Amino acid sequence: MSIILLLQTRGRMTAAQLAGELEVSVRTVYRDVEALSAAGIPLYGDAGHAGGYRLLDGYRTRLTGLTEGEAQALFLSGAPGPAADLGLGSVLTAAQLKVRAALPPELRAQADRISGRFHLDAPGWYADEDETPYLSAVADAVWNNRILHIAYRRWRTPTDVERLLEPYGLVLKAGRWYVVAGPGPRTFRVDQILRLTTTDEEFVRPDDFDLTAYWTAYQRDFHARLRQGEAVVRLAPGVRLAGQPETGGRTDDDGWTVVTVPIESLDHAHTEFLRLGTGIEVLEPPELRAKLARTVAELAETYGNAGARGGD
């Protein structure tokens, strides 16, 4: 069934391409193709450099091969918010209606059930929604392989720069849109595009570019660069550092836990550790401990003076 659906959606594919997509051996593909042909599926193989397997023109299979779990996942992954951002909200609704109509009655009931019980809303509560006025223009350039001329605001100086982009793909991460573009490729936040002009010049998207693989590697590299330092801290009983991998875990005589945690920078760790108040004590590095001590002293002076001003 997977071979049929791949050929139905992508057209001609070689045995090696099918094997790579399905994570099986080429021999397994040969065996399954023979079984499909024996079952009456109009599947043909062409030899030569431009050869491969293909289905007879006009042949379509119905969606009766979907399992219950696949049907549920299909309607769970609708993502109406992002689709609407890209101007595809009505298209997504129409596609779901067509898929639903093609499902057998028992799977249709399962799809309706999961749609009514689960709703995905990825952005966090306290994050302001990014303004992305150029999102549809970027999406159109991605789709049509058009080079973009943008003015872009980045975090380092000079902050405002101009770039020519070959947009390979769009990624939605935690409610924020990113465009992955060549040359490079590199990653840009769509909400930081100040101005945009779509050129008439087309670019050739690299055949070997895999957006999912790139983004996975990009995230891995980002997190590796994000936390290059370490801090040794004491945590009061019951206190944990949310989202931080801890090593060590030795408990001292006072019941406090001594752990080593990765930190992004002294300034970032200073801000994050202050949130825990007296529930944390920094032991190392000494620069971070001194920075926190200065802040606490300044706070004590500020509130001490405030108390004095509030007296008679």
C-alpha positions in Angstrom: 0.0 0.0 0.0 2.8 2.4 0.8 4.5 1.8 -2.6 1.2 2.4 -4.4 0.6 5.7 -2.5 4.1 6.9 -3.1 3.9 6.2 -6.8 0.4 7.8 -6.9 1.6 11.0 -5.3 5.1 11.3 -6.7 5.0 9.6 -10.1 8.0 7.7 -11.3 10.4 6.4 -8.6 13.3 4.0 -8.7 13.7 0.9 -6.5 16.5 2.7 -4.6 14.3 5.7 -4.0 11.4 3.6 -2.8 13.7 1.6 -0.5 15.1 4.8 1.0 11.7 6.3 1.6 10.3 3.1 3.2 13.5 2.2 5.0 13.7 -1.3 3.5 16.1 -3.1 1.2 16.0 -2.8 -2.6 15.4 -6.6 -2.6 12.3 -6.1 -0.5 11.0 -3.5 -3.0 11.5 -5.9 -5.9 9.6 -8.6 -4.0 6.7 -6.3 -3.1 6.5 -4.9 -6.7 6.2 -8.5 -8.0 3.4 -9.2 -5.5 1.5 -6.0 -6.5 1.8 -6.9 -10.2 0.5 -10.4 -9.4 -2.4 -8.9 -7.6 -3.4 -6.9 -10.7 -2.1 -3.5 -9.8 -1.1 -1.7 -13.1 2.5 -1.1 -12.0 5.2 -0.9 -14.6 9.0 -0.7 -14.5 11.1 1.1 -17.1 14.8 0.4 -17.5 17.5 2.9 -18.2 19.0 6.1 -16.7 15.5 7.8 -16.5 13.7 4.6 -15.6 11.8 3.5 -12.5 8.5 2.2 -11.4 5.2 4.0 -12.2 1.5 3.4 -12.1 -0.6 3.2 -15.3 -1.9 6.8 -16.0 -5.2 7.4 -14.4 -4.9 4.6 -11.8 -5.9 5.7 -8.3 -6.4 3.8 -5.1 -9.0 4.6 -2.5 -8.0 5.3 1.1 -9.2 2.0 2.5 -5.6 1.2 3.5 -5.7 3.6 6.4 -5.5 2.1 9.9 -7.5 3.5 12.8 -4.4 5.2 14.2 -3.5 6.8 10.8 -7.0 8.2 10.4 -6.9 9.7 13.9 -3.4 11.2 13.3 -4.5 12.7 10.0 -7.2 14.7 11.6 -5.2 15.6 14.7 -2.5 17.2 12.5 -4.8 19.6 10.8 -3.2 22.7 12.4 -5.9 25.2 11.3 -4.1 28.2 12.8 -0.9 27.8 10.8 -2.9 26.9 7.6 -4.9 30.1 8.0 -1.6 32.1 8.5 -0.5 30.9 5.1 -3.9 31.6 3.5 -4.8 27.9 3.2 -7.5 27.7 5.9 -10.4 27.1 3.5 -8.2 24.7 1.4 -7.4 22.6 4.5 -11.1 22.4 5.4 -12.0 21.3 1.9 -9.2 18.7 1.8 -10.3 17.3 5.2 -13.9 17.0 4.0 -12.8 15.1 0.9 -10.6 12.7 2.9 -13.4 12.2 5.4 -15.8 11.3 2.7 -13.4 8.7 1.3 -12.9 7.0 4.6 -14.8 3.8 5.5 -17.6 4.5 8.0 -15.8 3.1 11.0 -12.7 5.2 10.4 -14.8 8.3 9.7 -16.3 7.9 13.1 -12.8 7.7 14.7 -11.7 10.8 12.8 -14.7 12.8 14.0 -14.2 11.6 17.5 -10.5 12.8 17.7 -11.3 16.1 16.0 -13.9 16.8 18.6 -11.7 15.9 21.6 -8.2 17.3 20.7 -7.2 20.7 19.6 -3.6 21.8 19.0 -2.5 25.3 20.0 1.3 25.4 20.0 2.2 29.0 21.2 2.7 29.7 24.9 0.3 31.7 27.0 2.5 34.6 27.8 4.2 35.1 24.4 2.8 38.0 22.3 1.8 36.9 18.8 4.4 37.9 16.2 3.4 40.2 13.5 4.3 38.6 10.2 2.9 40.8 7.4 5.2 39.3 4.8 4.4 35.6 5.6 2.2 35.1 2.6 4.7 36.7 0.3 7.5 34.5 1.7 5.3 31.4 1.3 4.5 32.3 -2.3 8.3 32.7 -3.0 9.0 29.3 -1.4 6.4 27.7 -3.6 7.4 29.4 -6.9 11.2 29.4 -6.3 11.4 33.2 -6.5 14.4 35.2 -5.1 13.5 37.6 -2.3 15.2 41.0 -1.6 14.6 41.8 2.1 15.6 44.3 4.7 16.1 42.3 7.9 16.7 43.2 11.6 19.1 40.9 13.4 20.4 40.9 17.0 24.0 41.9 16.3 25.3 45.1 14.9 24.8 46.3 12.3 21.2 45.4 13.2 19.5 46.3 10.0 20.9 44.6 6.9 19.7 43.8 3.3 19.8 40.2 2.0 19.0 38.3 -1.2 17.3 35.0 -0.2 16.6 31.8 -2.0 13.7 30.6 0.2 13.8 26.8 0.4 11.1 26.3 3.1 9.1 27.6 6.0 9.1 26.2 9.6 6.7 26.9 12.4 8.4 26.5 15.8 6.5 27.3 19.0 4.2 29.8 17.3 7.0 31.6 15.4 7.6 31.3 11.6 11.1 30.9 10.2 12.3 30.8 6.6 15.2 28.6 5.7 17.0 30.1 2.7 20.1 29.9 0.6 22.8 30.5 0.0 24.0 28.6 3.0 21.3 27.6 3.9 20.6 30.0 6.8 17.6 30.6 9.0 15.7 33.9 9.3 12.7 34.9 11.5 9.8 36.0 9.3 8.7 38.6 11.9 12.0 40.4 11.7 11.6 41.1 8.0 11.3 44.9 7.7 10.7 45.2 4.0 10.3 42.6 1.2 10.4 42.7 -2.6 9.8 39.6 -4.7 12.0 39.5 -7.7 11.3 38.0 -11.1 14.4 35.9 -10.8 14.0 32.2 -10.1 16.4 30.0 -8.3 17.0 26.2 -8.5 16.2 24.5 -5.2 19.0 21.9 -4.4 17.7 18.4 -5.1 19.4 17.0 -2.0 17.9 19.6 0.4 15.8 18.1 3.1 13.9 20.6 5.2 13.1 18.3 8.1 16.7 17.0 8.3 18.1 20.6 8.1 15.8 21.8 10.9 16.7 18.8 13.1 20.4 19.5 12.7 19.9 23.3 13.1 18.1 22.8 16.5 20.7 20.4 17.7 23.5 22.9 16.8 21.5 25.8 18.4 21.1 24.0 21.7 24.8 23.0 21.7 25.8 26.6 21.2 23.2 27.9 23.6 24.5 26.4 26.8 28.3 26.3 26.7 28.9 27.2 30.4 28.1 25.4 33.7 27.1 26.5 37.1 27.2 24.5 40.4 24.2 25.4 42.6 22.5 24.3 45.8 18.7 23.8 45.6 16.4 23.9 48.6 14.3 20.8 49.3 11.5 20.6 46.7 13.1 23.2 44.3 13.8 22.1 40.7 15.2 24.0 37.7 12.5 23.7 35.0 13.8 22.5 31.7 17.4 22.2 32.8 19.3 18.9 32.7 21.0 18.4 36.1 24.1 16.3 36.9 25.4 15.4 40.3 22.5 15.4 42.7 24.5 15.2 46.0 22.4 16.0 49.1 24.2 18.0 51.8 23.7 17.9 55.6 21.0 20.6 55.4 18.9 18.6 52.9 19.8 20.9 50.0 20.8 19.2 46.7 24.1 20.2 44.9 23.8 19.9 41.1 25.7 21.1 38.0 23.5 22.7 35.4 24.3 24.2 31.9 24.0 27.9 31.5 23.7 30.1 28.4 25.5 33.1 29.8 26.1 34.9 33.1 23.4 37.4 32.4 20.8 34.8 31.4 21.7 32.6 34.4 21.5 35.7 36.7 18.0 36.4 35.5 16.8 32.8 35.7 18.3 32.1 39.2 16.8 35.3 40.7 13.4 33.9 40.0 13.9 31.2 42.6 14.8 33.7 45.4 16.1 32.0 48.5 15.5 28.5 47.0 18.9 28.5 45.3 22.5 29.3 46.1 25.1 29.6 43.4 28.5 28.0 44.4 30.3 28.4 41.0 31.3 30.2 38.9 32.5 33.0 41.3 31.6 35.7 38.7 27.9 34.6 38.7 27.9 34.3 42.5 29.3 37.9 42.9 26.8 39.2 40.3 23.9 37.8 42.2 25.3 39.1 45.5 25.5 42.6 44.1 21.9 42.5 42.9 20.6 41.2 46.2 22.5 44.0 48.0 21.1 46.6 45.7 17.6 45.2 46.2 18.0 45.3 50.0 19.2 48.9 49.8 16.3 49.9 47.6 13.6 48.3 49.8 15.4 49.5 52.9 15.2 53.1 51.7 11.6 52.6 50.6 10.8 51.5 54.2 12.5 54.6 55.6 10.6 56.8 53.2 7.4 55.2 54.3 8.0 56.1 58.0 6.9 59.1 60.0 
